[in-house]
Amino acid sequence: MDDPRNVFLSAGQVLARYGWGKTKGYQNLKDRELVPPPVMTHPDRWRLDQLLAWEEKRMALAEAALEALVAPRREETRLIDLLPEPKRRYRAG
């Protein structure tokens, strides 16, 4: 197998890799906060190792978010916190 540092993907190959259609895919490729920038321009080429690192980062973030939603920490969640506020407050005494 080729070294991913030496494999360059065209825009069409990146779109195919992620299953993006042309319109949404090209919008995603221009969004520098979403996808890493190409390492070569005219024609645009993305390095496979950078895309793999980006994929790993996104998967780690997604897994962390899912873990936070599915399994909240037990010590942080108390039953009293889950109950609605009482309508009346009674005074002691």
All heavy atoms as an XYZ file, in Angstrom:
763
protein
N       0.847     -1.186      0.000
C       0.000      0.000      0.000
C       0.886      1.241      0.000
O       1.933      1.283      0.629
C      -0.896     -0.022      1.239
C      -1.647      1.243      1.434
S      -3.336      0.887      1.857
C      -3.950      2.512      1.989
N       0.427      2.273     -0.681
C       1.172      3.525     -0.740
C       1.129      4.247      0.599
O       0.170      4.138      1.357
C       0.591      4.447     -1.815
C       0.798      3.888     -3.221
O       1.757      3.129     -3.415
O      -0.007      4.221     -4.104
N       2.171      4.997      0.863
C       2.228      5.837      2.060
C       1.173      6.931      1.916
O       1.154      7.639      0.911
C       3.628      6.440      2.172
C       3.818      7.272      3.419
O       2.845      7.467      4.169
O       4.948      7.723      3.640
N       0.253      7.095      2.896
C      -0.805      8.107      2.768
C      -0.272      9.528      2.597
O      -0.971     10.392      2.081
C      -1.602      7.998      4.063
C      -1.178      6.751      4.712
C       0.125      6.324      4.113
N       0.981      9.778      3.011
C       1.561     11.107      2.822
C       1.851     11.388      1.363
O       2.003     12.538      0.963
C       2.845     11.249      3.636
C       2.607     11.243      5.128
C       3.895     11.279      5.882
N       4.607     10.031      5.590
C       5.793      9.699      6.078
N       6.421     10.530      6.878
N       6.347      8.559      5.788
N       1.918     10.320      0.568
C       2.233     10.476     -0.849
C       1.029     10.248     -1.756
O       1.180     10.159     -2.969
C       3.359      9.511     -1.244
C       4.638      9.804     -0.491
O       4.931     10.954     -0.179
N       5.385      8.771     -0.169
N      -0.149     10.126     -1.164
C      -1.370      9.919     -1.942
C      -2.164     11.216     -1.933
O      -2.480     11.759     -0.882
C      -2.222      8.766     -1.363
C      -3.527      8.625     -2.125
C      -1.428      7.466     -1.378
N      -2.465     11.721     -3.116
C      -3.201     12.972     -3.268
C      -4.538     12.682     -3.935
O      -4.594     11.963     -4.930
C      -2.395     13.975     -4.098
C      -1.113     14.380     -3.432
C       0.049     13.649     -3.625
C      -1.074     15.481     -2.591
C       1.231     14.005     -2.991
C       0.101     15.850     -1.958
C       1.264     15.106     -2.160
N      -5.599     13.229     -3.365
C      -6.946     13.013     -3.895
C      -7.471     14.281     -4.541
O      -7.296     15.382     -4.015
C      -7.902     12.591     -2.778
C      -7.532     11.337     -1.984
C      -8.576     11.087     -0.896
C      -7.413     10.133     -2.883
N      -8.117     14.106     -5.665
C      -8.765     15.237     -6.338
C     -10.078     15.538     -5.618
O     -10.541     14.763     -4.772
C      -9.046     14.889     -7.792
O     -10.037     13.876     -7.860
N     -10.690     16.647     -5.967
C     -11.974     17.023     -5.369
C     -13.009     15.919     -5.610
O     -13.742     15.536     -4.695
C     -12.460     18.353     -5.919
N     -13.054     15.391     -6.820
C     -14.002     14.322     -7.138
C     -13.774     13.077     -6.296
O     -14.723     12.419     -5.861
N     -12.513     12.752     -6.046
C     -12.202     11.586     -5.218
C     -12.585     11.821     -3.759
O     -13.049     10.897     -3.082
C     -10.716     11.251     -5.329
C     -10.338     10.720     -6.704
C      -8.837     10.627     -6.888
O      -8.099     11.533     -6.504
N      -8.397      9.528     -7.477
N     -12.421     13.046     -3.278
C     -12.827     13.369     -1.903
C     -14.349     13.278     -1.794
O     -14.884     12.728     -0.828
C     -12.312     14.757     -1.471
C     -12.842     15.139     -0.095
C     -10.784     14.787     -1.477
N     -15.053     13.802     -2.792
C     -16.516     13.719     -2.787
C     -16.963     12.258     -2.758
O     -17.878     11.894     -2.013
C     -17.112     14.413     -4.014
C     -16.875     15.910     -4.181
C     -17.611     16.429     -5.402
C     -17.261     16.678     -2.959
N     -16.322     11.431     -3.561
C     -16.679     10.010     -3.600
C     -16.349      9.324     -2.273
O     -17.116      8.478     -1.797
C     -15.941      9.323     -4.745
N     -15.231      9.690     -1.667
C     -14.820      9.080     -0.395
C     -15.876      9.284      0.689
O     -16.161      8.379      1.469
C     -13.493      9.678      0.061
C     -12.979      9.126      1.370
C     -11.608      9.684      1.715
N     -11.121      9.120      2.940
C     -10.497      7.953      3.057
N     -10.278      7.222      1.972
N     -10.094      7.505      4.222
N     -16.458     10.474      0.730
C     -17.432     10.784      1.777
C     -18.878     10.668      1.307
O     -19.790     10.936      2.085
C     -17.154     12.182      2.343
C     -15.768     12.245      2.940
C     -14.810     13.100      2.432
C     -15.408     11.413      3.991
C     -13.527     13.142      2.958
C     -14.137     11.434      4.523
C     -13.203     12.295      4.005
O     -11.941     12.311      4.520
N     -19.088     10.291      0.063
C     -20.440     10.103     -0.444
C     -21.214     11.393     -0.595
O     -22.436     11.404     -0.494
N     -20.500     12.495     -0.829
C     -21.147     13.790     -1.003
C     -21.536     13.978     -2.459
O     -20.807     13.620     -3.368
C     -20.196     14.925     -0.613
C     -19.826     14.969      0.832
C     -20.524     14.472      1.884
C     -18.649     15.573      1.384
N     -19.871     14.736      3.051
C     -18.722     15.402      2.783
C     -17.565     16.249      0.835
C     -17.740     15.874      3.637
C     -16.586     16.720      1.691
C     -16.682     16.532      3.078
N     -22.695     14.603     -2.690
C     -23.078     15.006     -4.033
C     -22.252     16.217     -4.444
O     -21.545     16.823     -3.630
N     -22.346     16.598     -5.701
C     -21.505     17.697     -6.193
C     -21.764     19.019     -5.484
O     -20.832     19.665     -5.017
C     -21.693     17.878     -7.702
C     -20.933     16.882     -8.512
C     -21.013     17.240     -9.984
C     -20.179     16.282    -10.788
N     -20.168     16.645    -12.205
N     -23.018     19.431     -5.415
C     -23.323     20.745     -4.852
C     -22.893     20.836     -3.389
O     -22.114     21.712     -3.020
C     -24.828     21.051     -4.972
O     -25.201     20.982     -6.356
C     -25.149     22.427     -4.441
N     -23.382     19.929     -2.556
C     -23.044     19.956     -1.138
C     -21.566     19.642     -0.932
O     -20.906     20.223     -0.060
C     -23.915     18.949     -0.374
C     -23.736     19.023      1.116
C     -24.210     20.358      1.648
C     -24.150     20.378      3.158
N     -24.517     21.668      3.698
N     -21.018     18.747     -1.728
C     -19.616     18.373     -1.602
C     -18.680     19.538     -1.847
O     -17.750     19.770     -1.071
N     -18.924     20.289     -2.916
C     -18.050     21.433     -3.193
C     -18.226     22.539     -2.154
O     -17.275     23.234     -1.820
C     -18.264     21.955     -4.617
C     -17.563     21.080     -5.633
C     -18.272     20.200     -6.440
C     -16.179     21.110     -5.759
C     -17.624     19.383     -7.348
C     -15.519     20.300     -6.665
C     -16.248     19.428     -7.456
O     -15.588     18.622     -8.334
N     -19.443     22.680     -1.614
C     -19.642     23.633     -0.512
C     -18.833     23.195      0.710
O     -18.186     24.015      1.359
C     -21.126     23.723     -0.138
C     -21.971     24.437     -1.153
C     -23.456     24.361     -0.819
O     -23.885     23.644      0.093
N     -24.257     25.091     -1.568
N     -18.850     21.895      1.004
C     -18.085     21.378      2.139
C     -16.586     21.568      1.928
O     -15.869     21.918      2.864
C     -18.384     19.899      2.361
C     -19.770     19.652      2.909
O     -20.435     20.562      3.390
N     -20.222     18.424      2.827
N     -16.101     21.343      0.723
C     -14.670     21.472      0.453
C     -14.183     22.909      0.586
O     -13.020     23.143      0.907
C     -14.332     20.940     -0.941
C     -14.435     19.427     -1.117
C     -14.113     19.046     -2.556
C     -13.548     18.686     -0.149
N     -15.068     23.867      0.377
C     -14.680     25.274      0.523
C     -14.745     25.751      1.960
O     -14.171     26.784      2.299
C     -15.572     26.159     -0.359
C     -15.286     25.977     -1.829
C     -16.170     26.865     -2.670
C     -15.869     26.627     -4.144
N     -16.599     27.529     -5.001
N     -15.421     25.012      2.824
C     -15.567     25.381      4.233
C     -14.321     24.923      4.986
O     -14.177     23.760      5.334
C     -16.822     24.718      4.805
C     -17.107     25.128      6.241
O     -16.261     25.812      6.857
O     -18.181     24.751      6.739
N     -13.419     25.845      5.267
C     -12.140     25.516      5.910
C     -12.289     25.115      7.374
O     -11.375     24.575      7.965
C     -11.155     26.692      5.792
C     -10.748     26.969      4.378
C      -9.962     25.788      3.805
N      -9.812     25.928      2.375
C     -10.322     25.087      1.491
N     -11.013     24.058      1.881
N     -10.143     25.264      0.211
N     -13.449     25.397      7.971
C     -13.683     24.940      9.339
C     -14.167     23.497      9.352
O     -14.105     22.829     10.372
C     -14.692     25.849     10.041
C     -14.148     27.244     10.273
C     -15.121     28.124     11.028
O     -16.074     27.601     11.631
O     -14.915     29.342     11.012
N     -14.649     23.011      8.231
C     -15.160     21.646      8.140
C     -14.094     20.686      7.616
O     -13.830     19.663      8.224
C     -16.399     21.605      7.234
C     -16.994     20.224      7.011
C     -17.516     19.657      8.325
C     -18.094     20.271      5.981
N     -13.505     21.016      6.503
C     -12.539     20.133      5.835
C     -11.176     20.820      5.794
O     -11.108     22.030      5.579
C     -13.016     19.835      4.386
C     -12.049     18.919      3.659
C     -14.406     19.235      4.393
N     -10.096     20.057      6.002
C      -8.777     20.689      5.903
C      -8.548     21.245      4.499
O      -9.092     20.723      3.520
C      -7.799     19.561      6.218
C      -8.567     18.303      6.202
C     -10.012     18.640      6.307
N      -7.759     22.301      4.370
C      -7.530     22.889      3.053
C      -6.694     21.960      2.170
O      -5.960     21.108      2.669
C      -6.755     24.175      3.366
C      -6.102     23.916      4.676
C      -7.031     23.001      5.424
N      -6.814     22.125      0.858
C      -5.985     21.307     -0.035
C      -4.512     21.700      0.118
O      -4.194     22.839      0.443
C      -6.514     21.651     -1.430
C      -7.154     22.979     -1.284
C      -7.658     23.057      0.128
N      -3.628     20.735     -0.103
C      -2.199     21.029     -0.011
C      -1.658     21.572     -1.326
O      -0.601     22.195     -1.350
C      -1.377     19.789      0.420
C      -1.718     19.414      1.840
C      -1.599     18.624     -0.523
N      -2.375     21.332     -2.386
C      -2.003     21.865     -3.704
C      -3.231     22.566     -4.275
O      -4.346     22.151     -4.044
C      -1.604     20.726     -4.657
C      -0.374     19.975     -4.241
S      -0.070     18.460     -5.221
C      -0.460     18.932     -6.869
N      -2.998     23.626     -5.011
C      -4.114     24.294     -5.680
C      -3.839     24.340     -7.178
O      -2.692     24.311     -7.606
C      -4.325     25.724     -5.154
O      -3.106     26.446     -5.280
C      -4.742     25.709     -3.686
N      -4.885     24.426     -7.943
C      -4.846     24.493     -9.417
C      -4.089     23.331    -10.012
O      -3.004     23.510    -10.514
C      -4.271     25.825     -9.896
C      -5.018     27.000     -9.362
N      -6.321     27.262     -9.684
C      -4.665     27.960     -8.482
C      -6.718     28.347     -9.046
N      -5.736     28.781     -8.315
N      -4.562     22.153    -10.011
C      -5.846     21.682     -9.469
C      -5.726     21.377     -7.980
O      -4.652     21.060     -7.485
C      -6.103     20.406    -10.251
C      -4.755     19.860    -10.548
C      -3.871     21.082    -10.744
N      -6.865     21.482     -7.296
C      -6.886     21.199     -5.859
C      -6.597     19.720     -5.617
O      -7.137     18.847     -6.291
C      -8.254     21.539     -5.268
C      -8.481     23.032     -5.155
O      -7.510     23.797     -5.252
O      -9.641     23.433     -4.953
N      -5.737     19.476     -4.625
C      -5.419     18.106     -4.213
C      -5.324     18.067     -2.693
O      -4.733     18.945     -2.072
C      -4.077     17.634     -4.800
C      -4.071     17.517     -6.310
C      -4.871     16.297     -6.757
N      -4.783     16.117     -8.185
C      -5.738     16.446     -9.046
N      -6.853     17.001     -8.620
N      -5.594     16.226    -10.330
N      -5.930     17.040     -2.104
C      -5.902     16.835     -0.657
C      -5.030     15.630     -0.357
O      -5.125     14.610     -1.022
C      -7.307     16.591     -0.117
C      -8.140     17.816     -0.045
C      -8.373     18.567      1.062
C      -8.854     18.457     -1.111
N      -9.173     19.638      0.751
C      -9.482     19.591     -0.584
C      -9.014     18.185     -2.466
C     -10.266     20.448     -1.337
C      -9.787     19.039     -3.224
C     -10.401     20.157     -2.661
N      -4.190     15.754      0.664
C      -3.343     14.627      1.061
C      -4.169     13.653      1.879
O      -4.908     14.043      2.788
C      -2.146     15.096      1.891
C      -0.968     15.428      1.042
C       0.265     15.814      1.785
N       0.472     15.215      3.097
C       1.437     15.585      3.912
N       2.291     16.531      3.569
N       1.566     15.018      5.084
N      -4.028     12.377      1.570
C      -4.805     11.348      2.240
C      -4.512     11.299      3.738
O      -5.427     11.146      4.542
C      -4.542      9.978      1.602
C      -5.316      8.802      2.190
C      -6.817      9.051      2.135
C      -4.947      7.524      1.465
N      -3.259     11.465      4.148
C      -2.954     11.404      5.584
C      -3.633     12.527      6.358
O      -4.077     12.332      7.490
C      -1.446     11.383      5.834
C      -0.757     12.680      5.478
O      -1.139     13.319      4.474
O       0.187     13.062      6.196
N      -3.771     13.705      5.751
C      -4.456     14.809      6.423
C      -5.952     14.535      6.531
O      -6.576     14.856      7.547
C      -4.200     16.114      5.695
C      -2.774     16.583      5.815
C      -2.511     17.853      5.038
O      -3.287     18.260      4.186
N      -1.382     18.487      5.347
N      -6.526     13.931      5.504
C      -7.940     13.576      5.564
C      -8.181     12.482      6.604
O      -9.177     12.520      7.335
C      -8.438     13.129      4.188
C      -8.517     14.224      3.127
C      -8.875     13.623      1.773
C      -9.514     15.292      3.518
N      -7.271     11.519      6.699
C      -7.408     10.460      7.695
C      -7.340     11.037      9.113
O      -8.119     10.646      9.991
C      -6.335      9.394      7.499
C      -6.474      8.541      6.235
C      -5.231      7.674      6.046
C      -7.721      7.696      6.277
N      -6.433     11.976      9.344
C      -6.321     12.621     10.665
C      -7.590     13.413     10.975
O      -8.088     13.395     12.112
C      -5.101     13.533     10.697
N      -8.122     14.093      9.960
C      -9.362     14.857     10.127
C     -10.519     13.915     10.467
O     -11.329     14.208     11.347
C      -9.630     15.647      8.848
C     -10.957     16.310      8.788
C     -11.371     17.414      9.474
C     -12.072     15.911      7.975
N     -12.663     17.723      9.147
C     -13.118     16.826      8.225
C     -12.283     14.891      7.056
C     -14.353     16.729      7.599
C     -13.516     14.797      6.440
C     -14.534     15.708      6.709
N     -10.580     12.764      9.788
C     -11.627     11.782     10.064
C     -11.529     11.281     11.506
O     -12.539     11.171     12.201
C     -11.501     10.586      9.114
C     -11.850     10.890      7.683
C     -11.522      9.732      6.756
O     -11.262      8.598      7.231
O     -11.514      9.947      5.536
N     -10.316     10.961     11.951
C     -10.119     10.482     13.318
C     -10.574     11.524     14.344
O     -11.229     11.192     15.335
C      -8.649     10.142     13.554
C      -8.185      8.896     12.841
C      -8.814      7.622     13.382
O      -9.063      7.545     14.600
O      -9.063      6.711     12.577
N     -10.238     12.774     14.091
C     -10.621     13.855     15.006
C     -12.142     13.978     15.078
O     -12.717     14.085     16.156
C      -9.998     15.161     14.533
C     -10.340     16.360     15.375
C      -9.695     17.608     14.812
C     -10.244     18.854     15.454
N      -9.757     20.071     14.820
N     -12.792     13.943     13.926
C     -14.252     14.064     13.897
C     -14.929     12.870     14.563
O     -15.931     13.019     15.252
C     -14.749     14.243     12.462
C     -14.344     15.604     11.921
C     -14.987     15.966     10.618
N     -16.410     15.800     10.563
C     -17.309     16.763     10.777
N     -16.909     17.968     11.090
N     -18.594     16.526     10.658
N     -14.383     11.674     14.367
C     -14.959     10.493     15.013
C     -14.794     10.563     16.526
O     -15.708     10.211     17.272
C     -14.324      9.215     14.465
C     -14.837      8.858     13.078
S     -14.358      7.219     12.523
C     -12.618      7.431     12.274
N     -13.633     11.029     16.997
C     -13.411     11.164     18.437
C     -14.384     12.172     19.045
O     -14.941     11.944     20.127
C     -11.969     11.571     18.707
N     -14.601     13.291     18.353
C     -15.546     14.291     18.848
C     -16.967     13.740     18.880
O     -17.716     13.973     19.831
C     -15.487     15.551     17.983
C     -14.230     16.399     18.108
C     -14.225     17.497     17.046
C     -14.122     16.995     19.489
N     -17.348     13.005     17.840
C     -18.690     12.424     17.786
C     -18.880     11.383     18.885
O     -19.930     11.330     19.530
C     -18.935     11.804     16.413
N     -17.861     10.557     19.123
C     -17.951      9.545     20.172
C     -18.049     10.195     21.550
O     -18.812      9.739     22.402
C     -16.755      8.603     20.107
C     -16.810      7.671     18.915
C     -15.524      6.883     18.712
O     -14.559      7.073     19.498
O     -15.484      6.081     17.769
N     -17.294     11.264     21.778
C     -17.347     11.964     23.062
C     -18.719     12.591     23.277
O     -19.272     12.539     24.382
C     -16.261     13.030     23.129
N     -19.277     13.178     22.227
C     -20.608     13.779     22.334
C     -21.662     12.714     22.610
O     -22.548     12.902     23.448
C     -20.945     14.551     21.061
N     -21.559     11.588     21.938
C     -22.507     10.499     22.153
C     -22.388      9.953     23.569
O     -23.388      9.719     24.242
C     -22.271      9.381     21.130
C     -23.197      8.187     21.239
C     -24.642      8.604     20.987
C     -22.776      7.111     20.254
N     -21.177      9.781     24.025
C     -20.953      9.292     25.389
C     -21.556     10.244     26.416
O     -22.162      9.811     27.393
C     -19.459      9.108     25.640
C     -19.127      8.554     26.996
C     -19.590      7.126     27.222
O     -19.708      6.373     26.247
O     -19.846      6.780     28.383
N     -21.410     11.527     26.193
C     -21.957     12.518     27.126
C     -23.486     12.474     27.147
O     -24.105     12.686     28.192
C     -21.471     13.908     26.754
N     -24.101     12.184     26.006
C     -25.561     12.125     25.943
C     -26.119     10.819     26.481
O     -27.123     10.801     27.173
C     -26.028     12.294     24.493
C     -25.876     13.682     23.890
C     -26.228     13.651     22.409
C     -26.759     14.675     24.609
N     -25.469      9.722     26.164
C     -26.000      8.405     26.505
C     -25.686      8.013     27.941
O     -26.530      7.465     28.631
C     -25.441      7.338     25.529
C     -25.835      5.943     25.963
C     -25.953      7.621     24.127
N     -24.493      8.294     28.399
C     -24.083      7.851     29.729
C     -23.589      9.027     30.565
O     -22.396      9.196     30.751
C     -22.995      6.796     29.599
N     -24.502      9.863     31.062
C     -24.043     10.970     31.908
C     -23.422     10.419     33.185
O     -23.754      9.329     33.632
C     -25.313     11.764     32.202
C     -26.425     10.815     31.977
C     -25.947      9.819     30.955
N     -22.552     11.174     33.773
C     -21.890     10.741     35.006
C     -22.921     10.611     36.113
O     -23.737     11.493     36.341
C     -20.808     11.735     35.377
C     -19.697     11.741     34.374
C     -18.551     12.597     34.870
N     -17.522     12.624     33.861
C     -17.062     13.711     33.285
N     -17.520     14.887     33.629
N     -16.127     13.638     32.366
N     -22.860      9.526     36.823
C     -23.832      9.251     37.889
C     -23.778     10.285     39.004
O     -24.802     10.699     39.509
C     -23.573      7.854     38.474
C     -23.726      6.760     37.469
C     -25.109      6.190     37.553
N     -25.210      5.061     36.635
C     -26.184      4.932     35.770
N     -27.117      5.827     35.698
N     -26.232      3.899     34.981
N     -22.581     10.697     39.405
C     -22.480     11.612     40.521
C     -23.022     13.004     40.191
O     -23.369     13.747     41.082
C     -21.029     11.718     41.027
C     -20.037     12.292     40.043
C     -19.428     11.248     39.118
O     -19.870     10.085     39.124
O     -18.510     11.596     38.378
N     -23.119     13.337     38.918
C     -23.623     14.652     38.536
C     -25.145     14.673     38.447
O     -25.755     15.708     38.568
C     -23.023     15.078     37.194
C     -21.554     15.402     37.257
C     -21.012     15.803     35.904
O     -21.805     15.965     34.962
O     -19.795     15.944     35.798
N     -25.775     13.531     38.214
C     -27.217     13.466     38.050
C     -27.851     12.960     39.337
O     -27.630     11.834     39.743
C     -27.578     12.531     36.879
O     -26.902     12.975     35.725
C     -29.065     12.540     36.634
N     -28.637     13.830     39.965
C     -29.352     13.446     41.175
C     -30.838     13.423     40.856
O     -31.309     14.168     39.997
C     -29.090     14.446     42.297
C     -27.617     14.574     42.651
C     -27.403     15.574     43.748
N     -28.126     16.819     43.446
C     -28.295     17.817     44.301
N     -27.818     17.726     45.514
N     -28.945     18.903     43.950
N     -31.559     12.597     41.552
C     -32.991     12.492     41.323
C     -33.684     13.825     41.548
O     -34.543     14.224     40.775
C     -33.592     11.415     42.240
C     -35.093     11.187     42.103
C     -35.441     10.810     40.667
C     -35.575     10.150     43.066
N     -33.298     14.544     42.566
C     -33.919     15.837     42.879
C     -33.755     16.825     41.725
O     -34.605     17.672     41.476
C     -33.378     16.416     44.214
C     -34.243     17.579     44.702
C     -31.948     16.856     44.076
C     -35.515     17.130     45.326
N     -32.648     16.702     41.000
C     -32.407     17.591     39.858
C     -33.339     17.288     38.692
O     -33.578     18.138     37.842
C     -30.959     17.479     39.388
C     -29.986     17.978     40.444
O     -30.389     18.836     41.261
O     -28.838     17.501     40.447
N     -33.866     16.057     38.648
C     -34.730     15.662     37.545
C     -36.199     16.004     37.790
O     -36.991     16.033     36.858
C     -34.591     14.157     37.294
C     -33.195     13.677     36.906
C     -33.178     12.157     36.819
C     -32.742     14.294     35.593
N     -36.545     16.265     39.034
C     -37.938     16.572     39.374
C     -38.259     18.034     39.071
O     -37.397     18.901     39.166
C     -38.182     16.301     40.859
C     -38.024     14.839     41.292
C     -38.158     14.744     42.815
C     -39.057     13.964     40.608
N     -39.518     18.317     38.724
C     -39.895     19.713     38.484
C     -39.892     20.499     39.789
O     -40.008     19.944     40.879
C     -41.307     19.612     37.902
C     -41.813     18.288     38.343
C     -40.613     17.396     38.500
N     -39.782     21.808     39.670
C     -39.808     22.685     40.843
C     -41.186     22.611     41.490
O     -42.204     22.538     40.799
C     -39.538     24.132     40.418
C     -38.108     24.378     40.005
C     -37.162     24.337     41.187
O     -37.527     24.855     42.270
O     -36.084     23.770     41.031
N     -41.260     22.649     42.833
C     -42.575     22.652     43.488
C     -43.298     23.964     43.193
O     -42.677     25.009     43.022
C     -42.237     22.510     44.973
C     -40.832     22.936     45.097
C     -40.176     22.660     43.782
N     -44.649     23.890     43.158
C     -45.428     25.087     42.882
C     -45.464     26.016     44.085
O     -45.533     27.220     43.942
C     -46.853     24.711     42.474
C     -46.894     24.025     41.148
C     -48.314     23.743     40.735
C     -48.321     23.065     39.387
N     -49.656     22.799     38.917
N     -45.446     25.449     45.286
C     -45.484     26.245     46.503
C     -44.258     25.946     47.350
O     -43.767     24.825     47.376
C     -46.715     25.922     47.338
C     -47.987     26.255     46.670
C     -49.124     25.959     47.593
N     -50.377     26.104     46.853
C     -51.540     25.721     47.328
N     -51.622     25.182     48.509
N     -52.608     25.889     46.609
N     -43.833     26.948     48.047
C     -42.751     26.779     49.002
C     -43.351     26.923     50.399
O     -44.038     27.905     50.682
C     -41.666     27.841     48.800
C     -41.023     27.806     47.442
C     -39.594     27.389     47.593
N     -38.968     27.400     46.278
C     -38.191     26.444     45.872
N     -37.919     25.428     46.644
N     -37.652     26.490     44.679
N     -43.116     25.964     51.230
C     -43.627     25.998     52.598
C     -42.551     26.561     53.510
O     -41.385     26.237     53.381
C     -44.040     24.610     53.057
C     -45.193     24.064     52.252
C     -44.974     23.151     51.231
C     -46.495     24.479     52.520
C     -46.039     22.664     50.481
C     -47.553     24.005     51.774
C     -47.335     23.094     50.758
O     -48.373     22.613     50.035
N     -43.012     27.414     54.443
C     -42.079     27.980     55.434
C     -41.933     27.004     56.589
O     -42.910     26.417     57.037
C     -42.618     29.305     55.969
C     -42.548     30.397     54.964
C     -42.902     31.684     55.649
N     -43.882     32.377     54.813
C     -44.587     33.389     55.185
N     -44.481     33.853     56.406
N     -45.413     33.972     54.385
N     -40.735     26.897     57.058
C     -40.493     26.046     58.235
C     -40.940     26.804     59.475
O     -40.668     27.974     59.625
C     -39.015     25.690     58.318
N     -41.598     26.110     60.398
C     -41.900     26.727     61.676
C     -43.259     27.025     61.917
O     -44.251     27.121     62.152
